[in-house]
Amino acid sequence: MSVGCSRSSRSARLASVRLMEISLDHCVIHVSERPRSNAFYRDVLGATLVGDANGPAMYRFGLQQLNVHGPGLHPDPVARLPVQPGGSDLCFVWAGTIDAAVDHLRAHGVDVELGPVRRAGARGDGTSVYFRDPDGSLLELISYH
C-alpha cells in the first residue's frame, strides 16, 4: 500500500509546476570594499551599477541582478548563514568564444585560475574558465560556442 497522494493527484501537481514560469531574478553576494568590487563587476563583467558607484550598488546583468551586501548596508531579512565576502560561486554566460573570454580577463589584469575546461551548464555543454573577484569569490565564464 502506498502512502501519500494518488498517481492522478501527483500528476496534476507536476503538471501545475510545469505550467509555472519561474526564473532567477536576483541573488546576493557580500563584498568587503564597495568601490573596488563595483569597479570589478562593472569593468570586468559588464554589470550596470544600480546605485552609487562608490557606495551601495546592485549589479545588473540584463534581466538578472546581484544584490550586494557589505559595508554601510544592514539588510533585513538575511539568510540564516549569510554569505561572507569571498564566499560566493557564480557562473556567467560569455557570448563569444572561450578564447575571447580569456583575452578579456587578461586585458583587465585578471588571472585565470582554471581552464578552459569542458563543463555542463544550464544550456548544455560548454567550455569554462574560472577566476576570482577581489574578495576571492569563485567566478566562472561559460561559453556555449
Backbone bond lengths (Angstrom), bond angles and torsions (degrees), N, CA, C in turn:
res aa  C-N    CA-C-N  psi(-1)  N-CA   C-N-CA  omega(-1)  CA-C   N-CA-C  phi
1 M - - - 1.441 - - 1.524 108.52 -
2 S 1.320 116.32 131.10 1.461 118.86 -179.04 1.514 110.47 -89.41
3 V 1.307 114.36 149.02 1.456 121.35 179.16 1.517 107.63 -103.70
4 G 1.314 117.67 143.07 1.457 120.97 175.97 1.506 111.89 106.12
5 C 1.329 115.88 -147.81 1.449 121.83 -172.68 1.516 111.31 -81.82
6 S 1.309 114.57 154.05 1.455 119.88 174.17 1.516 108.81 -72.00
7 R 1.318 115.87 164.72 1.459 121.06 -179.39 1.529 111.04 -60.19
8 S 1.339 117.61 -39.71 1.463 119.51 -178.23 1.525 111.91 -68.49
9 S 1.328 119.10 -39.09 1.469 119.42 179.06 1.527 110.71 -71.50
10 R 1.326 117.22 -34.03 1.468 120.46 176.67 1.530 109.26 -65.95
11 S 1.311 118.21 -41.18 1.462 121.97 178.02 1.525 110.80 -63.61
12 A 1.328 117.00 -40.70 1.469 120.59 178.38 1.526 110.81 -63.40
13 R 1.335 117.56 -41.14 1.471 120.98 178.40 1.516 110.68 -63.66
14 L 1.338 116.71 -44.12 1.461 120.08 179.52 1.524 111.03 -63.61
15 A 1.323 116.56 -39.16 1.463 119.98 178.29 1.524 110.59 -63.31
16 S 1.330 118.40 -40.14 1.466 119.89 -179.76 1.522 110.97 -68.66
17 V 1.328 118.04 -34.65 1.462 120.82 176.70 1.520 109.81 -65.86
18 R 1.321 117.52 -41.03 1.463 120.48 179.03 1.525 111.72 -63.13
19 L 1.330 117.82 -29.81 1.455 121.24 -179.47 1.522 112.24 -77.29
20 M 1.328 117.76 -20.97 1.461 120.41 178.77 1.522 109.09 -70.03
21 E 1.299 115.15 139.67 1.449 119.33 176.70 1.518 107.80 -110.10
22 I 1.314 116.14 103.80 1.462 121.87 -176.83 1.518 108.02 -118.83
23 S 1.316 116.03 134.97 1.456 121.07 174.42 1.522 108.23 -140.88
24 L 1.302 115.70 163.16 1.460 120.88 -179.09 1.523 109.71 -75.04
25 D 1.316 117.10 125.98 1.462 122.62 177.00 1.522 110.51 -93.48
26 H 1.331 116.98 -52.99 1.458 120.85 179.21 1.529 109.48 -157.35
27 C 1.295 114.41 161.07 1.460 121.67 169.33 1.521 106.52 -139.35
28 V 1.327 116.78 175.63 1.462 121.35 -172.11 1.521 111.10 -116.83
29 I 1.318 115.01 135.90 1.467 121.34 167.28 1.522 106.66 -119.62
30 H 1.321 116.21 163.62 1.461 121.91 178.80 1.520 107.21 -124.61
31 V 1.311 116.48 131.81 1.459 121.34 -179.42 1.526 109.63 -121.31
32 S 1.327 115.25 157.74 1.461 119.20 -179.57 1.526 112.55 -99.27
33 E 1.325 116.96 -25.07 1.468 120.73 -177.52 1.528 108.29 -139.35
34 R 1.320 116.20 102.67 1.470 121.47 -171.81 1.527 115.07 -58.33
35 P 1.338 120.95 -52.06 1.468 118.50 -177.12 1.535 112.64 -57.70
36 R 1.316 116.78 -40.86 1.469 121.20 179.57 1.529 110.86 -64.01
37 S 1.327 116.85 -46.39 1.462 120.65 -179.58 1.523 111.22 -68.73
38 N 1.325 116.70 -40.79 1.466 119.51 178.37 1.525 110.74 -58.07
39 A 1.322 116.95 -45.58 1.465 120.81 179.79 1.527 110.67 -63.48
40 F 1.324 117.80 -42.20 1.462 121.38 -179.31 1.529 111.03 -62.15
41 Y 1.319 116.75 -52.61 1.464 119.56 -176.64 1.534 111.63 -67.05
42 R 1.321 117.39 -31.19 1.465 120.91 176.77 1.523 111.23 -73.79
43 D 1.341 116.52 -51.52 1.459 120.57 -171.99 1.520 113.79 -79.50
44 V 1.316 116.99 -38.76 1.470 120.30 -176.09 1.529 111.29 -87.53
45 L 1.327 117.28 -41.95 1.459 119.65 -174.88 1.522 113.99 -104.86
46 G 1.317 118.03 -3.66 1.460 120.40 174.91 1.511 115.19 77.24
47 A 1.327 118.01 21.41 1.461 120.94 179.22 1.517 110.88 -68.07
48 T 1.311 114.86 145.32 1.456 120.65 167.52 1.515 106.60 -88.12
49 L 1.334 117.29 124.64 1.460 120.63 178.90 1.519 108.99 -80.84
50 V 1.320 115.39 125.68 1.459 121.52 176.35 1.520 105.88 -109.43
51 G 1.321 117.01 104.03 1.454 121.33 -175.27 1.512 110.36 128.63
52 D 1.303 116.63 -145.40 1.458 124.55 -174.11 1.530 110.29 -95.75
53 A 1.324 117.42 121.46 1.466 121.25 -178.76 1.525 112.44 -60.67
54 N 1.344 117.52 -25.54 1.465 121.13 179.60 1.522 112.89 -107.27
55 G 1.301 116.97 6.78 1.460 121.30 -178.20 1.509 110.50 -146.84
56 P 1.330 116.44 -147.42 1.468 118.95 -177.90 1.528 112.41 -59.59
57 A 1.313 115.28 123.88 1.463 122.00 177.87 1.519 108.29 -147.45
58 M 1.310 115.76 156.93 1.454 122.50 171.50 1.515 106.63 -108.58
59 Y 1.326 116.64 155.64 1.455 121.16 -177.99 1.525 108.36 -110.16
60 R 1.319 116.00 114.78 1.455 120.55 -177.56 1.520 110.17 -103.61
61 F 1.335 114.27 133.39 1.458 123.61 177.83 1.523 106.82 -126.15
62 G 1.323 117.35 89.67 1.461 119.80 -177.28 1.515 110.42 64.20
63 L 1.332 116.09 -118.25 1.461 120.98 -178.03 1.523 112.82 -94.93
64 Q 1.320 118.25 1.42 1.466 121.78 177.65 1.524 109.63 -112.75
65 Q 1.316 114.53 159.32 1.458 119.30 -175.68 1.521 110.48 -145.81
66 L 1.325 115.25 144.94 1.457 121.74 168.45 1.520 106.83 -102.20
67 N 1.321 117.00 119.03 1.460 120.72 170.65 1.517 106.48 -84.15
68 V 1.308 116.02 138.71 1.454 121.00 -169.85 1.522 110.39 -115.69
69 H 1.317 115.37 114.72 1.461 120.85 173.77 1.517 108.03 -93.33
70 G 1.308 116.07 151.96 1.452 120.03 178.84 1.505 111.02 162.86
71 P 1.339 116.73 -161.69 1.463 121.78 -176.06 1.525 111.75 -53.65
72 G 1.332 115.18 136.43 1.449 121.52 175.74 1.513 115.06 83.55
73 L 1.320 117.40 5.95 1.458 120.79 -178.48 1.519 108.98 -134.97
74 H 1.312 115.98 132.83 1.462 121.26 179.85 1.520 109.08 -127.68
75 P 1.353 116.82 77.86 1.462 120.28 -175.64 1.525 112.08 -69.99
76 D 1.316 114.09 155.13 1.459 120.60 176.85 1.520 107.48 -151.65
77 P 1.292 119.16 126.28 1.457 128.49 3.35 1.533 111.52 -83.96
78 V 1.301 115.36 169.67 1.457 122.19 174.95 1.523 108.53 -130.02
79 A 1.320 116.16 167.16 1.458 121.36 177.86 1.525 110.01 -60.53
80 R 1.307 116.15 155.18 1.474 120.52 178.92 1.532 110.28 -56.40
81 L 1.326 116.77 -41.29 1.465 122.30 174.28 1.526 107.00 -119.71
82 P 1.320 117.66 87.07 1.469 120.29 -175.28 1.526 111.82 -58.76
83 V 1.326 114.37 142.63 1.457 120.11 177.79 1.532 108.69 -63.47
84 Q 1.298 115.84 140.84 1.462 122.48 178.92 1.528 109.54 -99.57
85 P 1.330 118.81 158.94 1.460 119.54 174.68 1.534 109.91 -53.38
86 G 1.306 115.87 132.11 1.461 120.78 -178.52 1.513 113.91 85.33
87 G 1.331 118.50 1.92 1.459 121.36 -175.32 1.516 115.37 -100.70
88 S 1.325 118.24 11.03 1.462 120.58 -178.74 1.521 111.13 -99.90
89 D 1.317 115.05 159.52 1.465 123.87 178.75 1.518 105.65 -142.30
90 L 1.335 117.03 103.87 1.464 122.02 -171.98 1.518 111.21 -127.98
91 C 1.332 116.21 145.71 1.460 122.18 177.09 1.521 109.38 -119.60
92 F 1.324 115.96 133.80 1.455 123.18 177.83 1.525 108.89 -118.82
93 V 1.324 116.81 142.93 1.463 121.26 177.11 1.520 108.97 -80.81
94 W 1.331 116.46 127.92 1.457 123.01 174.85 1.524 106.71 -97.91
95 A 1.334 117.99 125.77 1.461 121.85 -173.54 1.523 113.50 -73.95
96 G 1.321 118.18 -20.78 1.459 121.26 -178.25 1.519 111.77 -100.71
97 T 1.314 115.10 -158.38 1.458 121.15 178.50 1.523 109.93 -77.39
98 I 1.309 116.34 159.47 1.466 119.83 179.67 1.531 110.31 -67.85
99 D 1.338 117.49 -31.53 1.466 119.50 176.52 1.525 111.11 -63.41
100 A 1.336 116.89 -37.64 1.469 120.29 176.62 1.528 110.49 -66.74
101 A 1.329 117.32 -35.08 1.472 120.86 177.29 1.525 110.39 -63.83
102 V 1.326 116.39 -44.73 1.475 121.09 178.44 1.527 109.64 -60.75
103 D 1.332 116.97 -45.44 1.468 120.72 179.10 1.531 110.78 -60.93
104 H 1.328 116.89 -41.54 1.462 121.69 179.25 1.530 110.91 -62.16
105 L 1.325 116.81 -46.77 1.467 120.26 179.43 1.527 110.84 -61.31
106 R 1.316 116.85 -46.74 1.473 120.93 -179.96 1.524 111.45 -61.34
107 A 1.345 116.31 -38.76 1.473 120.22 179.31 1.521 111.34 -63.55
108 H 1.334 117.17 -23.63 1.461 121.66 177.91 1.535 112.27 -100.59
109 G 1.327 116.84 12.57 1.460 120.82 176.60 1.520 114.03 72.40
110 V 1.328 116.81 23.80 1.470 121.12 -178.99 1.517 109.02 -100.90
111 D 1.333 116.29 125.28 1.458 121.52 178.81 1.516 110.99 -79.17
112 V 1.331 116.48 134.89 1.459 121.98 172.72 1.519 107.05 -81.91
113 E 1.316 116.01 124.03 1.464 121.54 -178.04 1.529 112.04 -86.30
114 L 1.328 116.70 -34.66 1.465 121.91 -179.49 1.513 108.36 -152.07
115 G 1.315 115.11 139.14 1.450 119.81 172.81 1.508 112.59 115.49
116 P 1.304 111.22 174.53 1.454 131.24 5.98 1.533 112.78 -68.98
117 V 1.330 114.29 139.13 1.473 121.99 177.26 1.526 108.68 -137.38
118 R 1.333 116.02 149.89 1.458 121.28 177.17 1.526 109.08 -74.14
119 R 1.328 116.28 136.83 1.457 122.05 179.14 1.525 109.42 -144.12
120 A 1.314 115.72 155.21 1.465 121.76 172.96 1.519 107.48 -96.78
121 G 1.324 116.32 123.51 1.457 121.42 178.11 1.515 110.83 -115.78
122 A 1.312 116.39 -172.53 1.466 121.74 -177.73 1.526 112.18 -64.19
123 R 1.332 117.53 -23.95 1.467 121.60 -178.44 1.521 112.61 -101.67
124 G 1.325 116.69 5.13 1.465 120.27 -178.60 1.516 110.73 118.32
125 D 1.324 115.65 -155.82 1.459 121.10 -178.73 1.519 111.15 -75.17
126 G 1.325 115.34 138.91 1.451 121.34 178.92 1.513 110.26 -147.93
127 T 1.308 115.24 -176.10 1.460 122.12 176.44 1.526 107.39 -122.64
128 S 1.340 116.23 133.03 1.456 121.51 -173.08 1.516 112.97 -124.13
129 V 1.324 114.17 155.38 1.466 122.56 167.07 1.526 106.75 -128.09
130 Y 1.326 115.03 147.08 1.467 122.14 -177.64 1.521 109.61 -117.36
131 F 1.327 115.14 143.50 1.467 122.23 -179.83 1.521 107.65 -156.09
132 R 1.315 118.13 178.78 1.468 122.43 -176.00 1.527 110.85 -121.07
133 D 1.332 114.77 148.28 1.467 118.89 170.86 1.526 107.79 -83.51
134 P 1.326 119.09 175.98 1.472 120.12 -175.49 1.529 115.03 -59.21
135 D 1.333 118.72 -24.15 1.463 121.30 177.76 1.520 113.17 -90.48
136 G 1.328 117.03 -8.03 1.459 120.52 179.40 1.519 115.03 102.06
137 S 1.337 118.46 2.07 1.461 119.38 174.87 1.520 109.17 -61.59
138 L 1.328 115.98 142.38 1.451 121.76 179.96 1.523 109.42 -82.07
139 L 1.332 115.65 123.88 1.458 121.46 178.60 1.523 109.40 -119.58
140 E 1.307 114.87 148.88 1.458 122.17 -177.72 1.527 108.39 -132.67
141 L 1.323 115.76 136.43 1.454 121.39 167.01 1.517 106.65 -109.01
142 I 1.329 117.61 126.59 1.456 121.76 177.14 1.515 108.75 -115.48
143 S 1.325 114.96 135.76 1.463 121.66 176.29 1.521 108.08 -114.96
144 Y 1.317 115.78 135.62 1.458 121.20 177.06 1.520 111.62 -101.12
145 H 1.353 117.44 14.59 1.477 122.02 178.60 1.502 110.26 -91.91
